[in-house]
């Protein structure tokens, strides 16, 4: 089992969500986050005063998946989140040691 964590632009979230549902993802967790990568933020002018926005708003999507579905899930995120511009995001893949469905007590991939 793997945990796929994707950080994507707000504007691409609905497209990514639809792509994941289309490939059979039954559940995901999302969080609104702020951060920066190579962009290092940007500068804005508000009422004549320039200020720097250092942490950009993004959406973090977490999906637990089986090893067999991993490539399909990652491909769906990559293709749907990509705009070709700086700041499209990142995908992180980590190993899941155990998963337990609280309601039924199921463990492992059956709990996904």
Secondary structure, DSSP 8 states (H G I E B T S, - for coil): -EEEEEEE-GGGHHHHHHHHHHTT----EEEEEEE-STT--EEEEETTEEEEE-SEEEEEEEEEE-TTTHHHHHHHHHHHH--SSTT-EEEEEEE----B-TTT--BGGGG-
